[in-house]
Amino acid sequence: METTAMAITMRGVEQQQAHFRLGPLDLDIAEGFVTAIVGPNGSGKSTTFRLLLDLAKPTAGQMQVLGQKVGESDDRVLKRQLGYLAEEANREDDSMRGTEKAAFVRRWYPQWDVNFYREILQLFEVDDSLKLGKMSKGMRRKYELALIMAHKPKLLLLDEPSSGLDPIAWKSMIKLLHRYMEPGDRTIVMSSHIIDEVRRLADYIVFMARGQVLGIYEKDELFQQWQVLFVQAGDAAAKLAAMAGVVECAEAGSGIYRIVTEQSAATERALQEAGHSITSRQTLQLDDILELLMRRGAFL
């Protein structure tokens, strides 16, 4: 990622609240890719989005979005390049019809594409003549997605984008976002609890917990490196636990040990050199990796 332009840069960013502290965060998010932020509720994902959008102020640190420092006095040009889908819809808009809100929003975006807006509504079968407060949660979500994508922003910030969507709408959203990234110069940063959603969309994964970044990984490499190995090793538990890449080691019975590794290639070489054979292997799920990172306190 050293030679890749960065859509987002955060350095020493902190926000102190009454019962929660975010940061310090040091984070680089590459331009032209989809990055998923994964973590438990209350880990700071939504707060991070609000800071990046200058909807909340940090108590320390600096941020840049699309090359511009966040918080500068005139950010109108920057804001026209952003699209933000909040986790919860704005209830103050409930009395407005979808057409009315769209007419208001489009005034702020010279590049608003009414044909693209209509295409997304048709894809999701959304009737924007309805009042927003009368829409179901799923329909409101689909409407808001069309609204924030209609000006074709360079950076999309999506906070739990599939919340409330049925399986058919979810598949349509996945296809839409894939197609949206095809030009190659757009970036999506999303938070999600849906493992399959992250697998299908993300190029990079950021793990967050307790207001801290636990790590950022390239997705394919992450699933390749984090594995469970079952090893025939007699009574060599202590030696196994000390091998390269081993995060956990526990006896599984009859001389078989269950090894969790974050560096599968290095661990396999060490096992081979020690004369131990691997009987089977499994790929860890995202939630399992997050739990392990939280357990060992691996703050970067």
Stockholm file with secondary structure:
# STOCKHOLM 1.0

chainA/1-300         METTAMAITMRGVEQQQAHFRLGPLDLDIAEGFVTAIVGPNGSGKSTTFRLLLDLAKPTAGQMQVLGQKVGESDDRVLKRQLGYLAEEANREDDSMRGTEKAAFVRRWYPQWDVNFYREILQLFEVDDSLKLGKMSKGMRRKYELALIMAHKPKLLLLDEPSSGLDPIAWKSMIKLLHRYMEPGDRTIVMSSHIIDEVRRLADYIVFMARGQVLGIYEKDELFQQWQVLFVQAGDAAAKLAAMAGVVECAEAGSGIYRIVTEQSAATERALQEAGHSITSRQTLQLDDILELLMRRGAFL
#=GR chainA/1-300 SS CTTSCEEEEEEEEEEECSSCEEEEEEEEEETTSEEEEECCTTSSHHHHHHHHTTSSCCSEEEEEETTEETTCSCCHHHHTTEEEECSSCCGGGTTSBHHHHHHHHHTTCTTCCHHHHHHHHHHHTCCTTSBGGGSCHHHHHHHHHHHHHTTCCSEEEEESTTTTCCHHHHHHHHHHHHHHTTTSSCEEEEECSCHHHHHHHCSEEEEEETTEEEEEEEHHHHHHHSEEEEEECTTCHHHHHTSTTEEEEEEEETTEEEEEESCHHHHHHHHHHTTCEEEEEEECCHHHHHHHHHHHTCCC
#=GC SS_cons         CTTSCEEEEEEEEEEECSSCEEEEEEEEEETTSEEEEECCTTSSHHHHHHHHTTSSCCSEEEEEETTEETTCSCCHHHHTTEEEECSSCCGGGTTSBHHHHHHHHHTTCTTCCHHHHHHHHHHHTCCTTSBGGGSCHHHHHHHHHHHHHTTCCSEEEEESTTTTCCHHHHHHHHHHHHHHTTTSSCEEEEECSCHHHHHHHCSEEEEEETTEEEEEEEHHHHHHHSEEEEEECTTCHHHHHTSTTEEEEEEEETTEEEEEESCHHHHHHHHHHTTCEEEEEEECCHHHHHHHHHHHTCCC
//
